[in-house]
């Protein structure tokens, strides 16, 4: 299930050459962590600047079912 919510970026950490681990504080789900792939070309729609700390944004959260319940 995908839900859309607003959130504030708390921190972002580089993971590898082209990925970020982003912690976001959302109103509906609390603190959530994401792994975001950042394209190396300038034509990509996702920019690294969107994930700077204290940035407001609209996030789409995909809830994954737990395999071991």
Secondary structure as GFF3:
##gff-version 3
##sequence-region A 1 69
A	DSSP	beta_strand	2	14	.	.	.	ID=ss1
A	DSSP	beta_strand	19	26	.	.	.	ID=ss2
A	DSSP	beta_strand	30	37	.	.	.	ID=ss3
A	DSSP	three_ten_helix	48	51	.	.	.	ID=ss4
A	DSSP	beta_strand	56	62	.	.	.	ID=ss5
###
